[in-house]
Amino acid sequence: MITIKHPVDLPDTYPLERIGALKDLLFFDIETTGLSGDTSQLYLIGCTYHDGFGWKLIQWFADTKTAEADVLNAFFEFLKNFCTLIHFNG
């Protein structure tokens, strides 16, 4: 599994306080190789969050077929720090 983490500069285009405190929000999306749970695999989870100083991006990439479980475990451990999850098409 490969993990990438870095700051991102995002425009302030929506009053996110309507959803909750910035520190509690986790925006995430997943990428898979298809739509079937029987024949597809999850290979990427990406998240954006605010750490009190600015926006950060973290991505977990399954670089092998067996790394899917590692990606899921890392993501589930990471999201314990957040109260509100926001997902694209979720």
PyMOL Python script that loads the backbone (N, CA, C, O; Angstrom):
from pymol import cmd

cmd.read_pdbstr("""\
ATOM      1  N   MET A   1       0.848  -1.180   0.000  1.00  0.00           N
ATOM      2  CA  MET A   1       0.000   0.000   0.000  1.00  0.00           C
ATOM      3  C   MET A   1       0.889   1.238   0.000  1.00  0.00           C
ATOM      4  O   MET A   1       1.915   1.298   0.679  1.00  0.00           O
ATOM      5  N   ILE A   2       0.468   2.204  -0.771  1.00  0.00           N
ATOM      6  CA  ILE A   2       1.161   3.485  -0.835  1.00  0.00           C
ATOM      7  C   ILE A   2       0.254   4.549  -0.210  1.00  0.00           C
ATOM      8  O   ILE A   2      -0.932   4.623  -0.532  1.00  0.00           O
ATOM      9  N   THR A   3       0.814   5.371   0.683  1.00  0.00           N
ATOM     10  CA  THR A   3       0.067   6.463   1.300  1.00  0.00           C
ATOM     11  C   THR A   3       0.695   7.778   0.877  1.00  0.00           C
ATOM     12  O   THR A   3       1.909   7.958   0.975  1.00  0.00           O
ATOM     13  N   ILE A   4      -0.135   8.692   0.406  1.00  0.00           N
ATOM     14  CA  ILE A   4       0.314  10.024  -0.004  1.00  0.00           C
ATOM     15  C   ILE A   4      -0.441  11.038   0.840  1.00  0.00           C
ATOM     16  O   ILE A   4      -1.662  10.956   0.976  1.00  0.00           O
ATOM     17  N   LYS A   5       0.289  11.995   1.408  1.00  0.00           N
ATOM     18  CA  LYS A   5      -0.331  13.016   2.250  1.00  0.00           C
ATOM     19  C   LYS A   5       0.342  14.349   1.973  1.00  0.00           C
ATOM     20  O   LYS A   5       1.568  14.452   2.018  1.00  0.00           O
ATOM     21  N   HIS A   6      -0.463  15.374   1.684  1.00  0.00           N
ATOM     22  CA  HIS A   6       0.104  16.701   1.481  1.00  0.00           C
ATOM     23  C   HIS A   6      -0.964  17.776   1.633  1.00  0.00           C
ATOM     24  O   HIS A   6      -2.156  17.478   1.561  1.00  0.00           O
ATOM     25  N   PRO A   7      -0.547  19.026   1.844  1.00  0.00           N
ATOM     26  CA  PRO A   7      -1.502  20.129   1.948  1.00  0.00           C
ATOM     27  C   PRO A   7      -2.101  20.451   0.581  1.00  0.00           C
ATOM     28  O   PRO A   7      -1.470  20.229  -0.453  1.00  0.00           O
ATOM     29  N   VAL A   8      -3.323  20.976   0.591  1.00  0.00           N
ATOM     30  CA  VAL A   8      -3.966  21.428  -0.638  1.00  0.00           C
ATOM     31  C   VAL A   8      -4.568  22.808  -0.399  1.00  0.00           C
ATOM     32  O   VAL A   8      -4.988  23.133   0.711  1.00  0.00           O
ATOM     33  N   ASP A   9      -4.601  23.595  -1.435  1.00  0.00           N
ATOM     34  CA  ASP A   9      -5.171  24.929  -1.361  1.00  0.00           C
ATOM     35  C   ASP A   9      -6.549  24.871  -2.004  1.00  0.00           C
ATOM     36  O   ASP A   9      -6.663  24.726  -3.221  1.00  0.00           O
ATOM     37  N   LEU A  10      -7.597  24.982  -1.191  1.00  0.00           N
ATOM     38  CA  LEU A  10      -8.959  24.897  -1.686  1.00  0.00           C
ATOM     39  C   LEU A  10      -9.658  26.242  -1.562  1.00  0.00           C
ATOM     40  O   LEU A  10      -9.481  26.944  -0.567  1.00  0.00           O
ATOM     41  N   PRO A  11     -10.453  26.606  -2.567  1.00  0.00           N
ATOM     42  CA  PRO A  11     -11.186  27.880  -2.476  1.00  0.00           C
ATOM     43  C   PRO A  11     -12.286  27.808  -1.435  1.00  0.00           C
ATOM     44  O   PRO A  11     -12.839  26.739  -1.176  1.00  0.00           O
ATOM     45  N   ASP A  12     -12.594  28.929  -0.850  1.00  0.00           N
ATOM     46  CA  ASP A  12     -13.652  29.027   0.150  1.00  0.00           C
ATOM     47  C   ASP A  12     -14.940  29.396  -0.580  1.00  0.00           C
ATOM     48  O   ASP A  12     -15.282  30.575  -0.676  1.00  0.00           O
ATOM     49  N   THR A  13     -15.660  28.390  -1.096  1.00  0.00           N
ATOM     50  CA  THR A  13     -16.832  28.655  -1.927  1.00  0.00           C
ATOM     51  C   THR A  13     -18.156  28.282  -1.277  1.00  0.00           C
ATOM     52  O   THR A  13     -19.213  28.581  -1.834  1.00  0.00           O
ATOM     53  N   TYR A  14     -18.129  27.638  -0.116  1.00  0.00           N
ATOM     54  CA  TYR A  14     -19.357  27.218   0.554  1.00  0.00           C
ATOM     55  C   TYR A  14     -19.159  27.346   2.058  1.00  0.00           C
ATOM     56  O   TYR A  14     -18.090  27.005   2.566  1.00  0.00           O
ATOM     57  N   PRO A  15     -20.160  27.827   2.778  1.00  0.00           N
ATOM     58  CA  PRO A  15     -20.030  27.957   4.236  1.00  0.00           C
ATOM     59  C   PRO A  15     -20.138  26.585   4.920  1.00  0.00           C
ATOM     60  O   PRO A  15     -21.227  26.159   5.305  1.00  0.00           O
ATOM     61  N   LEU A  16     -19.015  25.914   5.062  1.00  0.00           N
ATOM     62  CA  LEU A  16     -18.992  24.555   5.598  1.00  0.00           C
ATOM     63  C   LEU A  16     -19.479  24.466   7.041  1.00  0.00           C
ATOM     64  O   LEU A  16     -19.808  23.380   7.519  1.00  0.00           O
ATOM     65  N   GLU A  17     -19.529  25.607   7.741  1.00  0.00           N
ATOM     66  CA  GLU A  17     -20.043  25.616   9.105  1.00  0.00           C
ATOM     67  C   GLU A  17     -21.501  25.148   9.153  1.00  0.00           C
ATOM     68  O   GLU A  17     -21.991  24.733  10.203  1.00  0.00           O
ATOM     69  N   ARG A  18     -22.183  25.217   8.015  1.00  0.00           N
ATOM     70  CA  ARG A  18     -23.567  24.721   7.937  1.00  0.00           C
ATOM     71  C   ARG A  18     -23.617  23.212   8.164  1.00  0.00           C
ATOM     72  O   ARG A  18     -24.614  22.680   8.651  1.00  0.00           O
ATOM     73  N   ILE A  19     -22.534  22.533   7.805  1.00  0.00           N
ATOM     74  CA  ILE A  19     -22.468  21.079   7.947  1.00  0.00           C
ATOM     75  C   ILE A  19     -21.947  20.695   9.330  1.00  0.00           C
ATOM     76  O   ILE A  19     -22.442  19.753   9.949  1.00  0.00           O
ATOM     77  N   GLY A  20     -20.952  21.428   9.804  1.00  0.00           N
ATOM     78  CA  GLY A  20     -20.361  21.149  11.104  1.00  0.00           C
ATOM     79  C   GLY A  20     -19.037  21.866  11.251  1.00  0.00           C
ATOM     80  O   GLY A  20     -18.599  22.587  10.355  1.00  0.00           O
ATOM     81  N   ALA A  21     -18.408  21.660  12.389  1.00  0.00           N
ATOM     82  CA  ALA A  21     -17.091  22.260  12.636  1.00  0.00           C
ATOM     83  C   ALA A  21     -16.085  21.672  11.652  1.00  0.00           C
ATOM     84  O   ALA A  21     -16.118  20.471  11.383  1.00  0.00           O
ATOM     85  N   LEU A  22     -15.200  22.491  11.117  1.00  0.00           N
ATOM     86  CA  LEU A  22     -14.220  22.022  10.134  1.00  0.00           C
ATOM     87  C   LEU A  22     -13.434  20.811  10.621  1.00  0.00           C
ATOM     88  O   LEU A  22     -13.158  19.894   9.848  1.00  0.00           O
ATOM     89  N   LYS A  23     -13.072  20.806  11.908  1.00  0.00           N
ATOM     90  CA  LYS A  23     -12.267  19.717  12.450  1.00  0.00           C
ATOM     91  C   LYS A  23     -13.000  18.378  12.444  1.00  0.00           C
ATOM     92  O   LYS A  23     -12.373  17.324  12.547  1.00  0.00           O
ATOM     93  N   ASP A  24     -14.329  18.419  12.323  1.00  0.00           N
ATOM     94  CA  ASP A  24     -15.139  17.205  12.359  1.00  0.00           C
ATOM     95  C   ASP A  24     -15.465  16.638  10.975  1.00  0.00           C
ATOM     96  O   ASP A  24     -15.981  15.525  10.872  1.00  0.00           O
ATOM     97  N   LEU A  25     -15.171  17.389   9.915  1.00  0.00           N
ATOM     98  CA  LEU A  25     -15.574  17.001   8.564  1.00  0.00           C
ATOM     99  C   LEU A  25     -14.493  16.194   7.851  1.00  0.00           C
ATOM    100  O   LEU A  25     -13.316  16.553   7.874  1.00  0.00           O
ATOM    101  N   LEU A  26     -14.908  15.112   7.224  1.00  0.00           N
ATOM    102  CA  LEU A  26     -14.008  14.322   6.385  1.00  0.00           C
ATOM    103  C   LEU A  26     -14.701  14.086   5.050  1.00  0.00           C
ATOM    104  O   LEU A  26     -15.737  13.425   4.983  1.00  0.00           O
ATOM    105  N   PHE A  27     -14.118  14.635   3.994  1.00  0.00           N
ATOM    106  CA  PHE A  27     -14.608  14.422   2.638  1.00  0.00           C
ATOM    107  C   PHE A  27     -13.816  13.261   2.053  1.00  0.00           C
ATOM    108  O   PHE A  27     -12.587  13.245   2.125  1.00  0.00           O
ATOM    109  N   PHE A  28     -14.524  12.279   1.468  1.00  0.00           N
ATOM    110  CA  PHE A  28     -13.789  11.145   0.917  1.00  0.00           C
ATOM    111  C   PHE A  28     -14.448  10.603  -0.338  1.00  0.00           C
ATOM    112  O   PHE A  28     -15.629  10.835  -0.594  1.00  0.00           O
ATOM    113  N   ASP A  29     -13.669   9.886  -1.102  1.00  0.00           N
ATOM    114  CA  ASP A  29     -14.151   9.214  -2.297  1.00  0.00           C
ATOM    115  C   ASP A  29     -13.337   7.942  -2.482  1.00  0.00           C
ATOM    116  O   ASP A  29     -12.205   7.837  -2.009  1.00  0.00           O
ATOM    117  N   ILE A  30     -13.927   6.988  -3.171  1.00  0.00           N
ATOM    118  CA  ILE A  30     -13.243   5.727  -3.439  1.00  0.00           C
ATOM    119  C   ILE A  30     -13.158   5.504  -4.944  1.00  0.00           C
ATOM    120  O   ILE A  30     -13.947   6.054  -5.712  1.00  0.00           O
ATOM    121  N   GLU A  31     -12.212   4.708  -5.343  1.00  0.00           N
ATOM    122  CA  GLU A  31     -12.093   4.286  -6.740  1.00  0.00           C
ATOM    123  C   GLU A  31     -11.991   2.770  -6.764  1.00  0.00           C
ATOM    124  O   GLU A  31     -11.277   2.165  -5.965  1.00  0.00           O
ATOM    125  N   THR A  32     -12.716   2.173  -7.694  1.00  0.00           N
ATOM    126  CA  THR A  32     -12.700   0.714  -7.847  1.00  0.00           C
ATOM    127  C   THR A  32     -12.437   0.361  -9.299  1.00  0.00           C
ATOM    128  O   THR A  32     -12.447   1.221 -10.180  1.00  0.00           O
ATOM    129  N   THR A  33     -12.200  -0.924  -9.530  1.00  0.00           N
ATOM    130  CA  THR A  33     -11.964  -1.392 -10.895  1.00  0.00           C
ATOM    131  C   THR A  33     -13.259  -1.732 -11.619  1.00  0.00           C
ATOM    132  O   THR A  33     -13.218  -2.145 -12.778  1.00  0.00           O
ATOM    133  N   GLY A  34     -14.396  -1.573 -10.974  1.00  0.00           N
ATOM    134  CA  GLY A  34     -15.684  -1.866 -11.594  1.00  0.00           C
ATOM    135  C   GLY A  34     -16.800  -1.728 -10.593  1.00  0.00           C
ATOM    136  O   GLY A  34     -16.607  -1.176  -9.510  1.00  0.00           O
ATOM    137  N   LEU A  35     -17.989  -2.234 -10.953  1.00  0.00           N
ATOM    138  CA  LEU A  35     -19.164  -2.071 -10.099  1.00  0.00           C
ATOM    139  C   LEU A  35     -19.579  -3.339  -9.371  1.00  0.00           C
ATOM    140  O   LEU A  35     -20.418  -3.275  -8.473  1.00  0.00           O
ATOM    141  N   SER A  36     -19.029  -4.470  -9.722  1.00  0.00           N
ATOM    142  CA  SER A  36     -19.417  -5.734  -9.108  1.00  0.00           C
ATOM    143  C   SER A  36     -18.511  -6.059  -7.924  1.00  0.00           C
ATOM    144  O   SER A  36     -17.286  -6.035  -8.040  1.00  0.00           O
ATOM    145  N   GLY A  37     -19.131  -6.364  -6.784  1.00  0.00           N
ATOM    146  CA  GLY A  37     -18.357  -6.767  -5.616  1.00  0.00           C
ATOM    147  C   GLY A  37     -17.660  -8.101  -5.807  1.00  0.00           C
ATOM    148  O   GLY A  37     -16.680  -8.393  -5.122  1.00  0.00           O
ATOM    149  N   ASP A  38     -18.159  -8.918  -6.739  1.00  0.00           N
ATOM    150  CA  ASP A  38     -17.570 -10.234  -6.986  1.00  0.00           C
ATOM    151  C   ASP A  38     -16.328 -10.177  -7.866  1.00  0.00           C
ATOM    152  O   ASP A  38     -15.428 -11.005  -7.726  1.00  0.00           O
ATOM    153  N   THR A  39     -16.276  -9.199  -8.776  1.00  0.00           N
ATOM    154  CA  THR A  39     -15.179  -9.186  -9.746  1.00  0.00           C
ATOM    155  C   THR A  39     -14.333  -7.919  -9.707  1.00  0.00           C
ATOM    156  O   THR A  39     -13.347  -7.815 -10.437  1.00  0.00           O
ATOM    157  N   SER A  40     -14.703  -6.946  -8.861  1.00  0.00           N
ATOM    158  CA  SER A  40     -13.981  -5.675  -8.802  1.00  0.00           C
ATOM    159  C   SER A  40     -13.219  -5.551  -7.497  1.00  0.00           C
ATOM    160  O   SER A  40     -13.473  -6.264  -6.526  1.00  0.00           O
ATOM    161  N   GLN A  41     -12.276  -4.619  -7.508  1.00  0.00           N
ATOM    162  CA  GLN A  41     -11.508  -4.330  -6.303  1.00  0.00           C
ATOM    163  C   GLN A  41     -11.460  -2.842  -6.038  1.00  0.00           C
ATOM    164  O   GLN A  41     -11.478  -2.030  -6.963  1.00  0.00           O
ATOM    165  N   LEU A  42     -11.401  -2.498  -4.780  1.00  0.00           N
ATOM    166  CA  LEU A  42     -11.138  -1.128  -4.368  1.00  0.00           C
ATOM    167  C   LEU A  42      -9.628  -0.918  -4.477  1.00  0.00           C
ATOM    168  O   LEU A  42      -8.846  -1.725  -3.975  1.00  0.00           O
ATOM    169  N   TYR A  43      -9.227   0.164  -5.131  1.00  0.00           N
ATOM    170  CA  TYR A  43      -7.780   0.400  -5.244  1.00  0.00           C
ATOM    171  C   TYR A  43      -7.344   1.758  -4.720  1.00  0.00           C
ATOM    172  O   TYR A  43      -6.144   2.007  -4.612  1.00  0.00           O
ATOM    173  N   LEU A  44      -8.292   2.658  -4.387  1.00  0.00           N
ATOM    174  CA  LEU A  44      -7.895   3.976  -3.899  1.00  0.00           C
ATOM    175  C   LEU A  44      -8.990   4.562  -3.012  1.00  0.00           C
ATOM    176  O   LEU A  44     -10.174   4.492  -3.343  1.00  0.00           O
ATOM    177  N   ILE A  45      -8.586   5.136  -1.891  1.00  0.00           N
ATOM    178  CA  ILE A  45      -9.459   5.971  -1.076  1.00  0.00           C
ATOM    179  C   ILE A  45      -8.724   7.288  -0.870  1.00  0.00           C
ATOM    180  O   ILE A  45      -7.570   7.310  -0.443  1.00  0.00           O
ATOM    181  N   GLY A  46      -9.402   8.374  -1.177  1.00  0.00           N
ATOM    182  CA  GLY A  46      -8.825   9.697  -0.997  1.00  0.00           C
ATOM    183  C   GLY A  46      -9.684  10.523  -0.066  1.00  0.00           C
ATOM    184  O   GLY A  46     -10.912  10.456  -0.124  1.00  0.00           O
ATOM    185  N   CYS A  47      -9.046  11.302   0.793  1.00  0.00           N
ATOM    186  CA  CYS A  47      -9.757  12.127   1.777  1.00  0.00           C
ATOM    187  C   CYS A  47      -9.180  13.535   1.789  1.00  0.00           C
ATOM    188  O   CYS A  47      -7.992  13.751   1.552  1.00  0.00           O
ATOM    189  N   THR A  48     -10.064  14.482   2.074  1.00  0.00           N
ATOM    190  CA  THR A  48      -9.662  15.854   2.338  1.00  0.00           C
ATOM    191  C   THR A  48     -10.246  16.241   3.693  1.00  0.00           C
ATOM    192  O   THR A  48     -11.402  15.941   3.992  1.00  0.00           O
ATOM    193  N   TYR A  49      -9.437  16.908   4.503  1.00  0.00           N
ATOM    194  CA  TYR A  49      -9.853  17.296   5.848  1.00  0.00           C
ATOM    195  C   TYR A  49      -9.094  18.553   6.256  1.00  0.00           C
ATOM    196  O   TYR A  49      -8.072  18.900   5.663  1.00  0.00           O
ATOM    197  N   HIS A  50      -9.608  19.222   7.270  1.00  0.00           N
ATOM    198  CA  HIS A  50      -8.970  20.437   7.781  1.00  0.00           C
ATOM    199  C   HIS A  50      -8.328  20.109   9.126  1.00  0.00           C
ATOM    200  O   HIS A  50      -9.000  19.608  10.028  1.00  0.00           O
ATOM    201  N   ASP A  51      -7.049  20.384   9.264  1.00  0.00           N
ATOM    202  CA  ASP A  51      -6.331  20.030  10.501  1.00  0.00           C
ATOM    203  C   ASP A  51      -6.205  21.191  11.484  1.00  0.00           C
ATOM    204  O   ASP A  51      -5.431  21.113  12.437  1.00  0.00           O
ATOM    205  N   GLY A  52      -6.958  22.265  11.260  1.00  0.00           N
ATOM    206  CA  GLY A  52      -6.870  23.438  12.126  1.00  0.00           C
ATOM    207  C   GLY A  52      -5.946  24.500  11.566  1.00  0.00           C
ATOM    208  O   GLY A  52      -6.018  25.662  11.965  1.00  0.00           O
ATOM    209  N   PHE A  53      -5.077  24.111  10.644  1.00  0.00           N
ATOM    210  CA  PHE A  53      -4.146  25.046  10.016  1.00  0.00           C
ATOM    211  C   PHE A  53      -4.420  25.215   8.529  1.00  0.00           C
ATOM    212  O   PHE A  53      -4.085  26.243   7.941  1.00  0.00           O
ATOM    213  N   GLY A  54      -5.029  24.205   7.925  1.00  0.00           N
ATOM    214  CA  GLY A  54      -5.321  24.239   6.495  1.00  0.00           C
ATOM    215  C   GLY A  54      -5.844  22.886   6.030  1.00  0.00           C
ATOM    216  O   GLY A  54      -5.926  21.934   6.805  1.00  0.00           O
ATOM    217  N   TRP A  55      -6.194  22.822   4.763  1.00  0.00           N
ATOM    218  CA  TRP A  55      -6.714  21.593   4.175  1.00  0.00           C
ATOM    219  C   TRP A  55      -5.591  20.630   3.835  1.00  0.00           C
ATOM    220  O   TRP A  55      -4.523  21.035   3.374  1.00  0.00           O
ATOM    221  N   LYS A  56      -5.845  19.367   4.065  1.00  0.00           N
ATOM    222  CA  LYS A  56      -4.882  18.301   3.773  1.00  0.00           C
ATOM    223  C   LYS A  56      -5.572  17.249   2.909  1.00  0.00           C
ATOM    224  O   LYS A  56      -6.786  17.055   2.976  1.00  0.00           O
ATOM    225  N   LEU A  57      -4.774  16.593   2.112  1.00  0.00           N
ATOM    226  CA  LEU A  57      -5.229  15.477   1.288  1.00  0.00           C
ATOM    227  C   LEU A  57      -4.449  14.243   1.704  1.00  0.00           C
ATOM    228  O   LEU A  57      -3.230  14.298   1.866  1.00  0.00           O
ATOM    229  N   ILE A  58      -5.146  13.137   1.875  1.00  0.00           N
ATOM    230  CA  ILE A  58      -4.486  11.872   2.128  1.00  0.00           C
ATOM    231  C   ILE A  58      -5.110  10.836   1.204  1.00  0.00           C
ATOM    232  O   ILE A  58      -6.329  10.793   1.037  1.00  0.00           O
ATOM    233  N   GLN A  59      -4.265  10.003   0.608  1.00  0.00           N
ATOM    234  CA  GLN A  59      -4.728   8.947  -0.284  1.00  0.00           C
ATOM    235  C   GLN A  59      -4.041   7.641   0.080  1.00  0.00           C
ATOM    236  O   GLN A  59      -2.845   7.601   0.369  1.00  0.00           O
ATOM    237  N   TRP A  60      -4.829   6.579   0.057  1.00  0.00           N
ATOM    238  CA  TRP A  60      -4.292   5.235   0.237  1.00  0.00           C
ATOM    239  C   TRP A  60      -4.498   4.485  -1.060  1.00  0.00           C
ATOM    240  O   TRP A  60      -5.621   4.383  -1.555  1.00  0.00           O
ATOM    241  N   PHE A  61      -3.424   3.964  -1.609  1.00  0.00           N
ATOM    242  CA  PHE A  61      -3.453   3.309  -2.913  1.00  0.00           C
ATOM    243  C   PHE A  61      -3.030   1.855  -2.765  1.00  0.00           C
ATOM    244  O   PHE A  61      -1.955   1.562  -2.239  1.00  0.00           O
ATOM    245  N   ALA A  62      -3.883   0.943  -3.232  1.00  0.00           N
ATOM    246  CA  ALA A  62      -3.547  -0.484  -3.208  1.00  0.00           C
ATOM    247  C   ALA A  62      -2.660  -0.772  -4.413  1.00  0.00           C
ATOM    248  O   ALA A  62      -3.140  -0.841  -5.544  1.00  0.00           O
ATOM    249  N   ASP A  63      -1.385  -0.937  -4.166  1.00  0.00           N
ATOM    250  CA  ASP A  63      -0.435  -1.166  -5.256  1.00  0.00           C
ATOM    251  C   ASP A  63      -0.318  -2.643  -5.630  1.00  0.00           C
ATOM    252  O   ASP A  63       0.406  -2.987  -6.564  1.00  0.00           O
ATOM    253  N   THR A  64      -1.012  -3.505  -4.921  1.00  0.00           N
ATOM    254  CA  THR A  64      -1.099  -4.928  -5.260  1.00  0.00           C
ATOM    255  C   THR A  64      -2.541  -5.379  -5.008  1.00  0.00           C
ATOM    256  O   THR A  64      -3.294  -4.689  -4.320  1.00  0.00           O
ATOM    257  N   LYS A  65      -2.921  -6.510  -5.550  1.00  0.00           N
ATOM    258  CA  LYS A  65      -4.280  -7.019  -5.339  1.00  0.00           C
ATOM    259  C   LYS A  65      -4.547  -7.342  -3.872  1.00  0.00           C
ATOM    260  O   LYS A  65      -5.681  -7.226  -3.406  1.00  0.00           O
ATOM    261  N   THR A  66      -3.529  -7.736  -3.161  1.00  0.00           N
ATOM    262  CA  THR A  66      -3.713  -8.112  -1.755  1.00  0.00           C
ATOM    263  C   THR A  66      -3.720  -6.902  -0.815  1.00  0.00           C
ATOM    264  O   THR A  66      -3.993  -7.055   0.376  1.00  0.00           O
ATOM    265  N   ALA A  67      -3.426  -5.713  -1.325  1.00  0.00           N
ATOM    266  CA  ALA A  67      -3.346  -4.508  -0.484  1.00  0.00           C
ATOM    267  C   ALA A  67      -4.707  -3.859  -0.235  1.00  0.00           C
ATOM    268  O   ALA A  67      -4.787  -2.887   0.516  1.00  0.00           O
ATOM    269  N   GLU A  68      -5.777  -4.371  -0.844  1.00  0.00           N
ATOM    270  CA  GLU A  68      -7.099  -3.785  -0.641  1.00  0.00           C
ATOM    271  C   GLU A  68      -7.469  -3.758   0.842  1.00  0.00           C
ATOM    272  O   GLU A  68      -7.982  -2.751   1.330  1.00  0.00           O
ATOM    273  N   ALA A  69      -7.219  -4.830   1.550  1.00  0.00           N
ATOM    274  CA  ALA A  69      -7.542  -4.887   2.989  1.00  0.00           C
ATOM    275  C   ALA A  69      -6.734  -3.848   3.769  1.00  0.00           C
ATOM    276  O   ALA A  69      -7.258  -3.233   4.698  1.00  0.00           O
ATOM    277  N   ASP A  70      -5.472  -3.647   3.406  1.00  0.00           N
ATOM    278  CA  ASP A  70      -4.645  -2.644   4.078  1.00  0.00           C
ATOM    279  C   ASP A  70      -5.211  -1.237   3.879  1.00  0.00           C
ATOM    280  O   ASP A  70      -5.229  -0.429   4.808  1.00  0.00           O
ATOM    281  N   VAL A  71      -5.670  -0.955   2.667  1.00  0.00           N
ATOM    282  CA  VAL A  71      -6.268   0.349   2.367  1.00  0.00           C
ATOM    283  C   VAL A  71      -7.505   0.564   3.230  1.00  0.00           C
ATOM    284  O   VAL A  71      -7.660   1.621   3.842  1.00  0.00           O
ATOM    285  N   LEU A  72      -8.382  -0.427   3.283  1.00  0.00           N
ATOM    286  CA  LEU A  72      -9.601  -0.316   4.080  1.00  0.00           C
ATOM    287  C   LEU A  72      -9.294  -0.153   5.565  1.00  0.00           C
ATOM    288  O   LEU A  72      -9.903   0.681   6.234  1.00  0.00           O
ATOM    289  N   ASN A  73      -8.367  -0.932   6.079  1.00  0.00           N
ATOM    290  CA  ASN A  73      -8.002  -0.831   7.492  1.00  0.00           C
ATOM    291  C   ASN A  73      -7.425   0.543   7.825  1.00  0.00           C
ATOM    292  O   ASN A  73      -7.762   1.120   8.859  1.00  0.00           O
ATOM    293  N   ALA A  74      -6.564   1.071   6.964  1.00  0.00           N
ATOM    294  CA  ALA A  74      -5.968   2.394   7.194  1.00  0.00           C
ATOM    295  C   ALA A  74      -7.051   3.471   7.178  1.00  0.00           C
ATOM    296  O   ALA A  74      -7.049   4.373   8.016  1.00  0.00           O
ATOM    297  N   PHE A  75      -7.970   3.374   6.225  1.00  0.00           N
ATOM    298  CA  PHE A  75      -9.051   4.361   6.134  1.00  0.00           C
ATOM    299  C   PHE A  75      -9.956   4.300   7.361  1.00  0.00           C
ATOM    300  O   PHE A  75     -10.269   5.341   7.939  1.00  0.00           O
ATOM    301  N   PHE A  76     -10.379   3.113   7.768  1.00  0.00           N
ATOM    302  CA  PHE A  76     -11.267   2.994   8.922  1.00  0.00           C
ATOM    303  C   PHE A  76     -10.600   3.494  10.208  1.00  0.00           C
ATOM    304  O   PHE A  76     -11.264   4.078  11.064  1.00  0.00           O
ATOM    305  N   GLU A  77      -9.317   3.272  10.342  1.00  0.00           N
ATOM    306  CA  GLU A  77      -8.597   3.784  11.509  1.00  0.00           C
ATOM    307  C   GLU A  77      -8.543   5.316  11.469  1.00  0.00           C
ATOM    308  O   GLU A  77      -8.711   5.972  12.498  1.00  0.00           O
ATOM    309  N   PHE A  78      -8.309   5.880  10.285  1.00  0.00           N
ATOM    310  CA  PHE A  78      -8.200   7.322  10.119  1.00  0.00           C
ATOM    311  C   PHE A  78      -9.535   8.019  10.382  1.00  0.00           C
ATOM    312  O   PHE A  78      -9.556   9.075  11.013  1.00  0.00           O
ATOM    313  N   LEU A  79     -10.643   7.454   9.914  1.00  0.00           N
ATOM    314  CA  LEU A  79     -11.922   8.151  10.031  1.00  0.00           C
ATOM    315  C   LEU A  79     -12.479   8.173  11.442  1.00  0.00           C
ATOM    316  O   LEU A  79     -13.466   8.862  11.699  1.00  0.00           O
ATOM    317  N   LYS A  80     -11.868   7.434  12.364  1.00  0.00           N
ATOM    318  CA  LYS A  80     -12.308   7.488  13.767  1.00  0.00           C
ATOM    319  C   LYS A  80     -12.174   8.887  14.361  1.00  0.00           C
ATOM    320  O   LYS A  80     -12.820   9.197  15.362  1.00  0.00           O
ATOM    321  N   ASN A  81     -11.347   9.730  13.756  1.00  0.00           N
ATOM    322  CA  ASN A  81     -11.102  11.078  14.262  1.00  0.00           C
ATOM    323  C   ASN A  81     -12.145  12.098  13.823  1.00  0.00           C
ATOM    324  O   ASN A  81     -12.063  13.266  14.204  1.00  0.00           O
ATOM    325  N   PHE A  82     -13.128  11.675  13.024  1.00  0.00           N
ATOM    326  CA  PHE A  82     -14.082  12.613  12.445  1.00  0.00           C
ATOM    327  C   PHE A  82     -15.515  12.216  12.795  1.00  0.00           C
ATOM    328  O   PHE A  82     -15.828  11.034  12.944  1.00  0.00           O
ATOM    329  N   CYS A  83     -16.377  13.222  12.922  1.00  0.00           N
ATOM    330  CA  CYS A  83     -17.786  12.992  13.267  1.00  0.00           C
ATOM    331  C   CYS A  83     -18.698  12.993  12.048  1.00  0.00           C
ATOM    332  O   CYS A  83     -19.739  12.336  12.050  1.00  0.00           O
ATOM    333  N   THR A  84     -18.311  13.731  11.004  1.00  0.00           N
ATOM    334  CA  THR A  84     -19.167  13.887   9.830  1.00  0.00           C
ATOM    335  C   THR A  84     -18.411  13.457   8.583  1.00  0.00           C
ATOM    336  O   THR A  84     -17.358  14.009   8.264  1.00  0.00           O
ATOM    337  N   LEU A  85     -18.950  12.476   7.883  1.00  0.00           N
ATOM    338  CA  LEU A  85     -18.355  11.972   6.651  1.00  0.00           C
ATOM    339  C   LEU A  85     -19.171  12.457   5.467  1.00  0.00           C
ATOM    340  O   LEU A  85     -20.396  12.340   5.462  1.00  0.00           O
ATOM    341  N   ILE A  86     -18.493  13.002   4.459  1.00  0.00           N
ATOM    342  CA  ILE A  86     -19.141  13.478   3.256  1.00  0.00           C
ATOM    343  C   ILE A  86     -18.513  12.747   2.082  1.00  0.00           C
ATOM    344  O   ILE A  86     -17.294  12.764   1.910  1.00  0.00           O
ATOM    345  N   HIS A  87     -19.356  12.100   1.270  1.00  0.00           N
ATOM    346  CA  HIS A  87     -18.869  11.253   0.194  1.00  0.00           C
ATOM    347  C   HIS A  87     -19.493  11.675  -1.132  1.00  0.00           C
ATOM    348  O   HIS A  87     -20.676  12.014  -1.191  1.00  0.00           O
ATOM    349  N   PHE A  88     -18.710  11.653  -2.171  1.00  0.00           N
ATOM    350  CA  PHE A  88     -19.216  11.927  -3.512  1.00  0.00           C
ATOM    351  C   PHE A  88     -20.025  10.714  -3.967  1.00  0.00           C
ATOM    352  O   PHE A  88     -19.496   9.604  -4.025  1.00  0.00           O
ATOM    353  N   ASN A  89     -21.298  10.917  -4.287  1.00  0.00           N
ATOM    354  CA  ASN A  89     -22.222   9.832  -4.681  1.00  0.00           C
ATOM    355  C   ASN A  89     -22.434   8.827  -3.585  1.00  0.00           C
ATOM    356  O   ASN A  89     -22.746   7.671  -3.872  1.00  0.00           O
ATOM    357  N   GLY A  90     -22.274   9.225  -2.317  1.00  0.00           N
ATOM    358  CA  GLY A  90     -22.354   8.282  -1.224  1.00  0.00           C
ATOM    359  C   GLY A  90     -23.734   8.075  -0.671  1.00  0.00           C
ATOM    360  O   GLY A  90     -23.915   7.293   0.262  1.00  0.00           O
TER     361      GLY A  90
END
""", "prot")
cmd.dss("prot")
cmd.show_as("cartoon", "prot")
cmd.util.cbc("prot")
cmd.orient("prot")
